[in-house]
């Protein structure tokens, strides 16, 4: 076996060390989500909440793998975003932004963490109110959660990406909601947050991806966004975009001094993972980022919106396709929902009834973490109850 082959082999889920790094990153991001969620209250400033999430991830990742010989990169894999009501995604404002949460807001938290480039991402939706969530807010959240539960059961070896795309649209329609177009679920690899294997949220003639089968030992970030509106979000204001990712395969000689300064800072601090412009020197950043984007050196993550009055829910989880079944390593329990619709469709019920563990003849090898598996099995039993389905983790 060549060194290259050995290196490749060591970097997937066949290596216990890789699994440990994914799970360590997941534990940190789950706790970061819990922390941010506990601070989501009326009049809380959104930028402060985003800062808290990122700071917690940086601090906790800084405490692991400190004493190893090889320097291990670790930290934020995707900046904390808090998108409210009809805002779909990627709202992570600059320090000067005064946006606050209000009572009744539908709050979507999205964040990611990595250890040695092994990435765990999570997104969760919470309505700022006491008591059960009712009406259309409950419908859109139940649609998102049920679609996520179905996706978890269909992202498995032998199934195809198009099976997931078709299924989640069917689930959303059952709640009279839409899956939001343009949201992609990606395979995750070491230092790659947007791998080439992609699950479309909505298939349409404009967006084509290669069809493929899921395989054992792969990792996916499954990203589900539902809307009470049309599911066709728009970019309203380019100035709201603050998250970018370095396009490593592009080169261009920048003309402006500010652009060169900012690009140099980005290349040093954020060579691979997405980052927030909040962590750059603000005046120079505004000038310099535009030239970098215009010449494809940076890929922007735009802030998209549905129409005012529409409600959007977002659930994202990281799943490891282990030999003994699918292991969802990031999630957070939902608050109680009382949707106006229930699932009667036999096909959706059949999907929800699928297990996430593989039964092997002769018992197979026992894996560590029985507690987590028991919790997952109990969550499967409750998956028809959309208010409990997300609590598959602990």
Number of C-alpha atoms within 10 A of each C-alpha: 6 7 8 9 9 10 11 10 12 14 16 18 20 15 12 12 13 19 18 14 20 26 22 21 31 27 17 24 33 24 17 24 25 16 15 20 20 10 13 23 16 14 11 15 17 24 22 19 23 22 19 18 26 24 16 20 27 17 13 18 23 15 10 15 16 11 9 8 7 8 10 14 14 22 25 28 28 25 28 33 27 27 28 25 22 23 25 27 24 26 27 27 26 21 14 9 13 12 13 16 19 17 13 16 20 23 25 26 28 27 26 31 32 30 28 18 24 28 32 33 29 28 28 27 27 22 22 18 15 10 9 13 22 14 12 20 26 24 29 28 37 31 36 32 30 27 29 25 23 23 22 24 21 24 25 24 17 12 15 17 24 19 15 24 21 14 18 27 20 20 25 26 13 18 23 17 26 26 30 26 19 16 17 20 24 21 21 25 18 17 17 16 25 15 16 13 19 22 27 24 26 20 16 10 5 5 10 10 13 11 13 14 14 20 16 17 17 19 29 28 26 27 24 26 32 31 31 26 21 15 22 15 20 14 13 12 11 11 10 18 20 24 24 23 20 22 17 12 7 10 11 9 9 16 11 12 12 18 21 18 15 22 23 13 15 21 12 10 13 18 16 18 23 21 24 22 22 18 13 16 12 15 9 15 20 17 15 21 22 15 19 24 16 10 14 17 22 22 16 21 18 21 24 21 23 23 16 10 10 18 26 32 36 29 24 24 24 29 25 23 23 20 19 16 20 24 21 23 24 30 25 23 17 19 19 17 20 18 21 14 15 15 16 9 11 9 13 19 14 10 16 24 17 15 17 22 18 13 12 11 6 6 7 11 9 8 8 8 8 10 11 16 18 14 15 23 17 14 19 23 16 18 22 18 17 26 23 20 24 26 19 25 20 15
